[in-house]
Amino acid sequence: MHRVPEAVLAPGARIECRSAEWLVRGLGRSSDGQQVVDVVGVSPVVRLRR
């Protein structure tokens, strides 16, 4: 399985994914060790979505 390098993120950072802007709320790990990023939408089309 190909692993994608982890992004260096911190709570409060803003990221763009699929032409939408998101605010990083927190970071964690899944049960298999993958990075999990908790975000909330800030662009109009995704505003307040998690």
N, CA, C and O atoms as a GROMACS GRO file, in nm:
protein
  200
    1MET      N    1   0.085  -0.118   0.000
    1MET     CA    2   0.000   0.000   0.000
    1MET      C    3   0.090   0.124   0.000
    1MET      O    4   0.186   0.132   0.076
    2HIS      N    5   0.057   0.218  -0.084
    2HIS     CA    6   0.133   0.343  -0.094
    2HIS      C    7   0.087   0.440   0.014
    2HIS      O    8  -0.033   0.466   0.026
    3ARG      N    9   0.180   0.493   0.091
    3ARG     CA   10   0.146   0.590   0.195
    3ARG      C   11   0.180   0.730   0.147
    3ARG      O   12   0.289   0.754   0.094
    4VAL      N   13   0.087   0.820   0.164
    4VAL     CA   14   0.107   0.960   0.129
    4VAL      C   15   0.179   1.027   0.246
    4VAL      O   16   0.142   1.004   0.361
    5PRO      N   17   0.282   1.109   0.219
    5PRO     CA   18   0.350   1.178   0.330
    5PRO      C   19   0.252   1.265   0.409
    5PRO      O   20   0.163   1.327   0.352
    6GLU      N   21   0.270   1.267   0.539
    6GLU     CA   22   0.181   1.346   0.624
    6GLU      C   23   0.210   1.495   0.609
    6GLU      O   24   0.325   1.536   0.598
    7ALA      N   25   0.105   1.572   0.611
    7ALA     CA   26   0.119   1.717   0.608
    7ALA      C   27   0.156   1.766   0.747
    7ALA      O   28   0.117   1.706   0.848
    8VAL      N   29   0.230   1.873   0.753
    8VAL     CA   30   0.262   1.936   0.880
    8VAL      C   31   0.153   2.039   0.905
    8VAL      O   32   0.150   2.145   0.841
    9LEU      N   33   0.064   2.009   0.997
    9LEU     CA   34  -0.052   2.093   1.026
    9LEU      C   35  -0.057   2.122   1.175
    9LEU      O   36   0.003   2.053   1.256
   10ALA      N   37  -0.132   2.227   1.208
   10ALA     CA   38  -0.157   2.262   1.348
   10ALA      C   39  -0.297   2.320   1.357
   10ALA      O   40  -0.346   2.379   1.261
   11PRO      N   41  -0.362   2.304   1.472
   11PRO     CA   42  -0.493   2.366   1.488
   11PRO      C   43  -0.485   2.516   1.458
   11PRO      O   44  -0.392   2.585   1.501
   12GLY      N   45  -0.583   2.565   1.384
   12GLY     CA   46  -0.585   2.705   1.343
   12GLY      C   47  -0.537   2.727   1.200
   12GLY      O   48  -0.562   2.832   1.142
   13ALA      N   49  -0.469   2.627   1.144
   13ALA     CA   50  -0.422   2.638   1.005
   13ALA      C   51  -0.541   2.631   0.910
   13ALA      O   52  -0.641   2.566   0.939
   14ARG      N   53  -0.529   2.698   0.797
   14ARG     CA   54  -0.632   2.689   0.693
   14ARG      C   55  -0.574   2.611   0.577
   14ARG      O   56  -0.460   2.634   0.536
   15ILE      N   57  -0.653   2.517   0.525
   15ILE     CA   58  -0.610   2.435   0.413
   15ILE      C   59  -0.713   2.445   0.301
   15ILE      O   60  -0.830   2.478   0.324
   16GLU      N   61  -0.668   2.416   0.180
   16GLU     CA   62  -0.761   2.414   0.066
   16GLU      C   63  -0.766   2.272   0.013
   16GLU      O   64  -0.662   2.210  -0.012
   17CYS      N   65  -0.887   2.221  -0.003
   17CYS     CA   66  -0.908   2.087  -0.055
   17CYS      C   67  -1.030   2.090  -0.145
   17CYS      O   68  -1.138   2.132  -0.104
   18ARG      N   69  -1.012   2.047  -0.269
   18ARG     CA   70  -1.120   2.043  -0.367
   18ARG      C   71  -1.187   2.179  -0.383
   18ARG      O   72  -1.310   2.189  -0.386
   19SER      N   73  -1.106   2.282  -0.394
   19SER     CA   74  -1.151   2.420  -0.418
   19SER      C   75  -1.234   2.478  -0.304
   19SER      O   76  -1.310   2.573  -0.324
   20ALA      N   77  -1.220   2.424  -0.184
   20ALA     CA   78  -1.289   2.478  -0.068
   20ALA      C   79  -1.186   2.501   0.042
   20ALA      O   80  -1.087   2.429   0.052
   21GLU      N   81  -1.211   2.603   0.125
   21GLU     CA   82  -1.119   2.635   0.234
   21GLU      C   83  -1.172   2.577   0.365
   21GLU      O   84  -1.291   2.586   0.395
   22TRP      N   85  -1.081   2.517   0.443
   22TRP     CA   86  -1.114   2.450   0.567
   22TRP      C   87  -1.023   2.499   0.679
   22TRP      O   88  -0.908   2.533   0.655
   23LEU      N   89  -1.075   2.502   0.800
   23LEU     CA   90  -0.999   2.540   0.920
   23LEU      C   91  -0.970   2.414   1.000
   23LEU      O   92  -1.062   2.340   1.035
   24VAL      N   93  -0.843   2.388   1.030
   24VAL     CA   94  -0.803   2.271   1.108
   24VAL      C   95  -0.840   2.296   1.253
   24VAL      O   96  -0.797   2.394   1.314
   25ARG      N   97  -0.920   2.206   1.309
   25ARG     CA   98  -0.962   2.216   1.449
   25ARG      C   99  -0.879   2.126   1.540
   25ARG      O  100  -0.860   2.157   1.657
   26GLY      N  101  -0.831   2.015   1.486
   26GLY     CA  102  -0.753   1.923   1.567
   26GLY      C  103  -0.693   1.813   1.482
   26GLY      O  104  -0.729   1.795   1.365
   27LEU      N  105  -0.600   1.739   1.541
   27LEU     CA  106  -0.530   1.630   1.473
   27LEU      C  107  -0.533   1.507   1.562
   27LEU      O  108  -0.540   1.518   1.684
   28GLY      N  109  -0.528   1.392   1.499
   28GLY     CA  110  -0.526   1.268   1.576
   28GLY      C  111  -0.474   1.154   1.491
   28GLY      O  112  -0.418   1.175   1.384
   29ARG      N  113  -0.493   1.033   1.541
   29ARG     CA  114  -0.450   0.911   1.472
   29ARG      C  115  -0.566   0.812   1.468
   29ARG      O  116  -0.642   0.799   1.563
   30SER      N  117  -0.578   0.743   1.356
   30SER     CA  118  -0.676   0.636   1.344
   30SER      C  119  -0.620   0.510   1.409
   30SER      O  120  -0.503   0.509   1.450
   31SER      N  121  -0.700   0.406   1.420
   31SER     CA  122  -0.655   0.282   1.484
   31SER      C  123  -0.541   0.215   1.408
   31SER      O  124  -0.466   0.137   1.466
   32ASP      N  125  -0.528   0.245   1.278
   32ASP     CA  126  -0.418   0.186   1.200
   32ASP      C  127  -0.300   0.282   1.185
   32ASP      O  128  -0.209   0.256   1.105
   33GLY      N  129  -0.300   0.393   1.261
   33GLY     CA  130  -0.186   0.484   1.263
   33GLY      C  131  -0.190   0.597   1.162
   33GLY      O  132  -0.096   0.678   1.157
   34GLN      N  133  -0.294   0.605   1.082
   34GLN     CA  134  -0.305   0.712   0.983
   34GLN      C  135  -0.340   0.845   1.052
   34GLN      O  136  -0.407   0.847   1.155
   35GLN      N  137  -0.292   0.955   0.993
   35GLN     CA  138  -0.323   1.087   1.047
   35GLN      C  139  -0.469   1.122   1.017
   35GLN      O  140  -0.517   1.103   0.905
   36VAL      N  141  -0.540   1.172   1.118
   36VAL     CA  142  -0.678   1.216   1.104
   36VAL      C  143  -0.680   1.366   1.132
   36VAL      O  144  -0.627   1.412   1.232
   37VAL      N  145  -0.743   1.442   1.042
   37VAL     CA  146  -0.750   1.588   1.055
   37VAL      C  147  -0.896   1.627   1.074
   37VAL      O  148  -0.979   1.600   0.987
   38ASP      N  149  -0.927   1.691   1.186
   38ASP     CA  150  -1.062   1.741   1.214
   38ASP      C  151  -1.069   1.884   1.161
   38ASP      O  152  -0.994   1.970   1.205
   39VAL      N  153  -1.160   1.908   1.066
   39VAL     CA  154  -1.171   2.040   1.003
   39VAL      C  155  -1.315   2.088   1.002
   39VAL      O  156  -1.409   2.009   1.020
   40VAL      N  157  -1.331   2.218   0.982
   40VAL     CA  158  -1.463   2.277   0.964
   40VAL      C  159  -1.452   2.371   0.844
   40VAL      O  160  -1.352   2.441   0.828
   41GLY      N  161  -1.556   2.372   0.761
   41GLY     CA  162  -1.554   2.453   0.640
   41GLY      C  163  -1.565   2.602   0.669
   41GLY      O  164  -1.639   2.644   0.758
   42VAL      N  165  -1.489   2.682   0.592
   42VAL     CA  166  -1.497   2.827   0.604
   42VAL      C  167  -1.539   2.893   0.472
   42VAL      O  168  -1.585   3.007   0.473
   43SER      N  169  -1.525   2.824   0.358
   43SER     CA  170  -1.572   2.878   0.230
   43SER      C  171  -1.725   2.876   0.229
   43SER      O  172  -1.785   2.791   0.295
   44PRO      N  173  -1.788   2.967   0.156
   44PRO     CA  174  -1.934   2.973   0.156
   44PRO      C  175  -2.002   2.840   0.124
   44PRO      O  176  -2.104   2.807   0.185
   45VAL      N  177  -1.949   2.764   0.031
   45VAL     CA  178  -2.016   2.638  -0.010
   45VAL      C  179  -2.007   2.528   0.097
   45VAL      O  180  -2.089   2.437   0.097
   46VAL      N  181  -1.909   2.535   0.187
   46VAL     CA  182  -1.891   2.433   0.290
   46VAL      C  183  -1.896   2.489   0.431
   46VAL      O  184  -1.862   2.420   0.527
   47ARG      N  185  -1.937   2.612   0.445
   47ARG     CA  186  -1.936   2.679   0.575
   47ARG      C  187  -2.002   2.596   0.684
   47ARG      O  188  -2.114   2.549   0.668
   48LEU      N  189  -1.930   2.577   0.793
   48LEU     CA  190  -1.971   2.507   0.914
   48LEU      C  191  -1.990   2.357   0.896
   48LEU      O  192  -2.038   2.290   0.988
   49ARG      N  193  -1.953   2.302   0.781
   49ARG     CA  194  -1.959   2.156   0.764
   49ARG      C  195  -1.833   2.095   0.823
   49ARG      O  196  -1.727   2.157   0.823
   50ARG      N  197  -1.845   1.974   0.875
   50ARG     CA  198  -1.731   1.905   0.935
   50ARG      C  199  -1.701   1.780   0.856
   50ARG      O  200  -1.608   1.707   0.889
   0.00000   0.00000   0.00000
